[in-house]
Amino acid sequence: MIVSNLYSQEQKSLSQLADAAYARQEYAEAGALYNRIARNKGSKMPVDELMKMAHSYQEIGYFKEASDVYKEITGRPDRPAAVYFAYGEALRQLEQYEEAKQQYALFTTSNADSLKLKDIALQGCDSAVVWRKQGVPVQLKPVKELNTQGSDLVSGVVQKGLLLMSNGYRTMALNNGSQSKPPIDKRTEQPYYKAYVYQQYTGSNTDMYLEELAPALLGKYDYHIGPVCLNSTEDTLYATINIQGKGVPVTGKGLVNGVRQLQIYQSVKKDGKWGTPVLMPGINLTGYSSSHAVLSTGGDVLYFVSDRPGGLGQTDLWYSEKQADGSWGAPLNCGSQVNTVAAETFPTVNEDGILYFSSRGYAGMGGYDIYRVKGGKSSWETPENMKVPFNSGADDLGLILKRNGYEGYLASNKPGSMGKDDIYYFSDPDYFSRINRRENPAPVTTDPATTPQPPVTSGQPGLVTRKHTAEEETDKQQLEELKFLYDYNSASLLTESRRILDQVAAVLKRHPDWKIVISSFTDNRGSDQYNTDLSALRCYAVIDYLVNKGLDPKRLYYSNKGESNPVNGCKDGVPCKEEDYKQNRRSELKVKW
């Protein structure tokens, strides 16, 4: 009898601990505690605890484990109706779409929003099957040097490189030192996020060029930091940070202290030094989260995510307009054309007049899918699902395009990842023409004042007829004699090419009215279409480099020649030495005045 009483007390204690952790949204801890209860109680475990265990697994990305528990619950006589929808969601996250449809079909409810989500989920299963059969237009590649066993995401582009947020870099020896035992977020059993900058193409040792963003400014904050957004001139910073201190408002969403909502801070740089971050007045609302700030191309509209009253779902996209005095106006909802009864998050701006975001409320592939929508403020067209490979059954977040308009990144926790969320990279010279469904569009970039905008086609710039000086003739001749070579199957500029392009930039700055055509070529190995695409990437690499040196992208034109016009006899069917192949892998310049 004594042993039995002790056993009962132990189980009651575990249940209390598990329920408390679940209420605080500490899903990693809750899942582990419910698992201990399940091992002890077996089939006698209450069904509500099984549901919480499965949901905890889903929240931390253990989709297979969650689906196994839901399957067990469906065999119970006391199963709740909600298990069928939850089981369908877990199966859809595993991309088992036919099986997911069977579970969704069994779900019944009188709640109108839940019925709407059921219909959307069924449509999503059918759409996902079709999209996967259409093939993959580009390949996503994991960025091994940036991915950790934690969660890593790209949140934006700056002149220096890429903005990241991660909980996996804290133990690395970066510019602000390392932490052998960083503080842990009990919801995920992972460290808290921090914001970072990654410089590309500056060296072979990646760790040397990954650094914490403004550690003197943001290093003093506890809990999660990120994502961070900078304006085009990079003198104003908007950072998402958890509520600080011990006095966390009780929200009713959890036991003890409630939930630490997210808030948006702003900092302005003056005389090269960041000012103390301040909570953005009017944007943050006590008792609710405000996060994921991002600026429109012109910098006059701030989009962000919030669960405040007046929204349509769990979290919505909101916006605020910059006022004449530099302050931000009262937030307004982006409207029902974008927001749903579910959750929207992680907005990004890669093109003028277009917003990218992730949502659970549309007929998608599962989890958070990435969408692209034209419009602004509260007036939008119909959001377009980015489909495969940008979306999967898992959570796909934060599609970011580099300023060259053809390289991009996103994060996903799909199977095969190294950690919780991994960063994936793609390169697509036809991105804009494909995404806009028209031929040869002009790439629209993040900020026309600071970003490269390769010309529409390989056409020639308009010419101005006048007499040229001897110096101009000499400079023109020297530029047109240059050749930039590449490694096999690569569009990366070699060190020698970057050095020469520094000199090219200096010459072009002396002649601000000059326009230049970059022609790029490949060797003859590979298909004609592949080589044409590769030569386009080489053109963009030169354009990207020159724009980052301060040249107006409107002066830069390109011509992707593929394997045409070899400088030697290395044509199809002719065996050649590597040095001969290399001479054909080149970019050349042509001055137009």
C-alpha positions, 0 to 999 in steps of 0.5 A: 500500500505504501509503495502504491501511494508513493507511485501515485504521488510521483505520477501526480507530480509528473503530471503537474510538472508537465502541465505547468511546462506545457502552459508556459509553452516550454514544449521540449520540457513538457514533451519529455515529461509527458513521455515519462508518464507514457512509459509509466502508465502505458494505455492508462495515460489520459488522452488529454495528456497524450494530445499535449505530448503530441502537440509538444513534439510538433512544436519542436519539429518532431513530426514523426513522433507527433504522428505516432502519438496521434495515431495511437490516440485515434485508436482510443474510444475516448479520442477527441474529434480534434485529434483527426485534424492534428493528426492530418497536420502532422502527416502533411508536415511529413508530406504524406498527403493522401494519408493526411486527407483521410484524417482531415476528412474524419474531423468534425466540428461546429467551429466555422474557423476550424471548418475553414482550415479543414477545407484549406488543408484538404485543398493544400494536400491536393495542390502539394501533390500536383506541385511536386509532380511539376518538377523543381525549377532550381535546387536548394542547397544547405549552407553547411558553413552557416548551419548548426545543430540549433536553429539558423535563419537569414533575415535580411541583406546589408552592404556588409553581407547577410543578416542572420539570427541563430541560437547555434553560434553562441558557443563559437569564438566570434567578435564578442567571445563565446559562451560555453554554457549559454542560457537555454530557452526551456520551450525548445531546450535550445539557447536564445537567439542572437543577431549576426552578420555574415560576410561572403567572398572575403576569405576561405575561413567562414568563422572569421567573417561571421560576427555578432551584430552590434554586440555593444548595442544588443549584447546586454539584452537577455532572451531572444534577439532577432530578427533585425532590420536596417534601413537602406542607409544602415543608420537606423536599426529595428530589432525584435527582442523579448520583454526584459526583466522579472516583471513579465505581465500575466497574459493568461497564456501560461502559469506563474509569469505568463509569456514573454512577448516580443517587442520592437526596439529602434536605434539610430546611429549618429557620428558612427555610434549607435544610440541606446535602443528604445521601444518604438512608441505606438508600435508596441502594445502592452500584453501583446507581441510585436515583432519581425519589423521590415521596411518597404523599399522606399523606407516609408512603411514598416511592416511587422507581425502582431497578435494584438486585438483587431487581427483576423487570426493567431498572428497578423501582418500589420503596417505603420506609415512614417510621418512627416516628423519622422515618427511612425503612425498608428498601426493598421492591419494589412487586411483579409487579402493577406491575413487569415484565421491562422498565423502569418509571420516573417515578412521580407521585402525583396522587390518594390511593391511586393511582400514575401511572408510565411503563413499557415492559413492558405492551401499550402504544403504543410507547416508555414509556407512562403508566399509572395504578394503584390501590393502595399499597406492594406491593398493586395492582390492574391498571395501566390504560394512559392511552391517547390522547392521553396516550400515543403511540408515543414516550416519554410521561412524568410525568403531573402534575395541578395541585391544581385537579384538572382541569389537567395536564401530561406530557412526550413526545418524539413527532414535532412536538416542539420539542426532545427532550422537550416539555411538553404541557398539557391541561384537562379538567373531566371528568377524574375522572369519565371516568377513574373511569368513574362520574358526578360523582366527588369529585376526589381531589388530591395532599394534602387539607391543601393542595389544592383539592377541588371538590365532587362536584356543583352541589348545595348545602351543608348549612345551619345556621339561626341569627340573623346579625349586621348585619355578616354581612348586609352582608358577604353582600350585598356578596359576592353583588353581585360579578361576575368577568368573562372574556375570550372563550373563556377561563377565566383570571382577569383582573387585576381579578378576582384583586384582588376575589377577594383581598377575598373571601378576606379576608371568608371568613376572617372567617366560617370557618363560611360556605360559598359556591357559585360559579356561572359562565356563558358567552356564547351563542357555541359549542355548549351542551356546550362552554359548559357545560364552559367554565363549569366551568373558570371555576368551578374557576379561582375555586376554585383561586384561593381555595384558594391563598389558604388557604381550605378547599376543603370550603367551596367549591361550584360550579354550571356554568351554561353559556350559561343566564341571560344578563343581557341579550338576547344569546341564540342568533340575536341579534347583540350587541356585544362589551361585551354578550357580555362581561357574560354571561361571568361568575362570581357568588357565593352565600353559604350559612350 
